[in-house]
Amino acid sequence: LDYLNEELADAKDRLSEEAELIRLQNELEQKQTIIEQRSYVYDTIAKRTQKQSQRIAQLADEAIESSDMTLAERNRKQITLLGAYIKRYANLALLSADNKVIDAGELALSVSEVLRYLNPLGVSVEVLNRSCGRVPAGTVLPVFEVFQTIIEENLFFLSGVTANFSDRNNGVLCRLTLEGLQNNLSAEDKGKLSSVGVITEAKCEDEITYLSFLLPEGGVAV
């Protein structure tokens, strides 16, 4: 009986060790999956902001090689603008990876930070956020990408930009008022936004352009 009890105790110990080993293996696999997912997100961020990163390097090289302090200061201002976009893009990408629905305020904050760095370039800016709504995560990055494209393509033409975020019955409206816009929303950008359910509208009056992006209602975050 003592012998059998010893055998039983040994068996229980082995089973306990095996169970612990299985638990650790499962935990390791879960962590590995999270790391792979995060790596994919970081790689995507790097690819999607590659244009801005390359432009920052180019502007920095120009400033270093030139003795013109005016050029160096202008390049520095552009670098801070592009850097703000990359930082905010990464933040929105990580939020989008972890959530199906995002507060529209996150997009408003991202737009606000980019526009803040237009001030030193002589562009008057204002951001009004009255939205408390949520939008699908898949709509946020395309809108932010198109917004940045418009800013970069019109950087030396714009004299004023106002961004207004407000709630609508069928979603969240982001309305841009742009003074001096030369390069309007492209057909490619319209198609990109339409593919994720964002409705666009553009109106021009005198030298002012009104661009509207209606993001669909996101419902409850999961």
C-alpha positions in Angstrom: 0.0 0.0 0.0 2.9 2.4 0.8 4.5 1.5 -2.5 1.3 2.2 -4.4 0.9 5.5 -2.5 4.4 6.5 -3.5 3.7 5.6 -7.1 0.5 7.6 -7.0 2.3 10.7 -5.5 5.0 10.4 -8.2 2.4 10.2 -10.9 0.6 13.3 -9.5 3.9 15.2 -9.5 4.6 14.2 -13.1 1.1 15.2 -14.2 1.5 18.5 -12.3 4.8 19.2 -14.1 3.3 18.3 -17.5 0.3 20.6 -16.8 2.7 23.4 -15.9 4.7 22.8 -19.0 1.6 22.9 -21.2 0.5 26.1 -19.5 3.9 27.7 -20.1 3.9 26.5 -23.7 0.5 28.0 -24.3 1.6 31.3 -22.6 4.7 31.4 -24.8 2.6 30.9 -27.9 0.2 33.6 -27.0 3.1 36.0 -26.3 4.7 35.1 -29.6 1.4 35.8 -31.4 1.2 39.2 -29.8 4.8 40.0 -30.8 4.2 38.9 -34.4 1.0 41.0 -34.6 2.8 44.0 -33.1 5.7 43.6 -35.5 3.3 43.5 -38.4 1.7 46.8 -37.2 5.1 48.4 -36.8 6.2 47.3 -40.2 3.0 48.6 -41.7 3.5 52.0 -39.9 7.0 52.2 -41.3 5.9 51.4 -44.9 2.9 53.8 -44.8 5.1 56.7 -43.4 8.1 55.9 -45.6 7.5 58.9 -47.8 7.5 61.3 -44.9 10.6 59.6 -43.3 12.5 60.0 -46.6 11.4 63.6 -46.9 12.7 64.3 -43.4 16.1 62.8 -44.2 16.2 64.9 -47.4 15.3 68.1 -45.6 17.9 67.4 -42.9 20.6 66.8 -45.5 19.8 70.0 -47.3 20.0 72.0 -44.0 23.3 70.4 -43.1 24.9 71.0 -46.5 23.7 74.6 -46.8 25.0 77.7 -45.0 21.7 79.4 -45.6 20.1 79.8 -42.1 16.8 80.8 -43.7 16.7 77.5 -45.6 17.7 75.6 -42.5 14.9 77.1 -40.4 12.3 76.5 -43.1 13.4 72.9 -43.3 13.3 72.5 -39.6 9.7 73.7 -39.6 8.8 71.2 -42.3 10.6 68.4 -40.4 8.6 69.0 -37.2 5.4 69.0 -39.3 6.2 65.6 -40.8 7.4 64.2 -37.5 4.1 65.2 -35.9 2.3 63.3 -38.6 4.4 60.1 -38.2 3.9 60.2 -34.4 0.2 60.6 -34.7 -0.1 58.1 -37.5 1.6 55.5 -35.4 -0.7 56.2 -32.4 -3.8 55.8 -34.6 -2.4 52.6 -36.2 -1.9 51.0 -32.8 -5.4 52.1 -31.6 -6.8 50.7 -34.8 -5.0 47.4 -34.3 -6.4 46.9 -30.8 -10.0 48.3 -31.3 -12.8 47.9 -33.8 -14.2 51.3 -32.9 -12.3 54.5 -32.0 -13.4 57.8 -30.5 -13.6 60.5 -33.2 -11.7 62.7 -30.8 -8.5 60.7 -31.4 -8.7 61.7 -35.1 -9.4 65.3 -34.1 -6.3 65.3 -31.7 -4.1 64.0 -34.5 -5.3 66.6 -37.0 -4.9 69.3 -34.4 -1.3 68.4 -33.7 -0.3 68.4 -37.4 -2.1 71.7 -38.0 -0.3 73.2 -34.9 3.0 72.9 -36.9 1.6 74.8 -39.8 1.5 78.0 -37.7 5.3 78.5 -37.8 5.1 78.2 -41.6 2.7 81.2 -41.7 -0.6 79.3 -41.9 -3.4 80.3 -39.5 -5.1 77.3 -38.1 -8.1 76.4 -35.9 -9.5 73.1 -34.7 -13.0 72.7 -33.3 -14.1 69.4 -31.9 -17.7 69.0 -30.8 -17.9 65.3 -31.5 -18.5 62.7 -28.9 -19.1 59.9 -31.4 -17.2 56.8 -32.3 -16.2 55.7 -35.8 -15.0 52.3 -37.2 -11.3 51.9 -36.7 -10.8 51.1 -40.4 -11.9 54.6 -41.4 -9.6 56.7 -39.3 -6.2 56.0 -41.0 -7.5 56.5 -44.6 -9.0 59.9 -43.6 -5.8 60.9 -41.8 -3.6 59.8 -44.7 -5.7 61.9 -47.2 -5.7 64.9 -44.9 -1.9 64.7 -44.7 -1.6 64.4 -48.5 -3.7 67.6 -48.9 -1.5 69.4 -46.4 1.8 68.3 -48.0 0.7 69.0 -51.6 -0.5 72.5 -50.7 2.0 73.4 -48.0 3.3 76.5 -49.7 -0.1 77.7 -51.0 -2.2 77.5 -47.9 -2.9 80.6 -45.8 -5.4 79.2 -43.4 -6.9 75.9 -42.3 -9.9 75.2 -40.0 -10.9 71.7 -39.0 -14.3 71.2 -37.5 -15.5 67.9 -36.1 -19.2 67.4 -35.2 -21.7 64.6 -34.8 -24.4 63.7 -37.3 -27.2 61.2 -37.1 -25.4 58.9 -39.5 -21.8 59.4 -38.3 -19.1 62.0 -37.6 -18.4 64.9 -39.9 -14.9 66.3 -40.4 -15.1 69.5 -42.3 -11.9 71.3 -43.5 -12.0 74.9 -44.6 -8.8 75.7 -46.6 -7.7 79.1 -47.8 -5.5 79.1 -50.9 -5.9 75.4 -51.8 -4.4 74.6 -55.2 -4.4 70.8 -55.3 -7.8 69.4 -54.4 -8.9 65.9 -53.4 -7.8 63.4 -56.1 -10.0 60.7 -57.6 -7.6 58.2 -56.1 -8.1 59.6 -52.6 -11.9 59.7 -53.1 -11.8 56.1 -54.1 -9.7 55.2 -51.0 -12.2 56.8 -48.7 -15.2 55.5 -50.5 -13.9 51.9 -50.1 -14.1 52.2 -46.3 -17.5 53.9 -46.2 -16.4 57.6 -45.9 -18.5 60.0 -47.9 -16.6 63.0 -49.3 -17.8 66.4 -50.6 -15.8 69.4 -52.0 -17.1 72.9 -52.6 -15.1 76.0 -53.7 -16.1 79.6 -53.1 -13.7 82.3 -54.2 -10.4 81.2 -52.8 -11.8 79.0 -50.1 -12.3 75.3 -50.4 -14.6 73.3 -48.1 -13.8 69.6 -47.9 -16.1 67.3 -45.9 -15.5 63.7 -44.8 -18.5 61.9 -43.3 -17.2 58.9 -41.3 -19.9 56.3 -40.6 -21.2 55.7 -37.1 -19.0 53.2 -35.2 -21.4 52.0 -32.5 -20.0 50.5 -29.3 -16.3 49.7 -28.9 -15.5 46.0 -28.4 
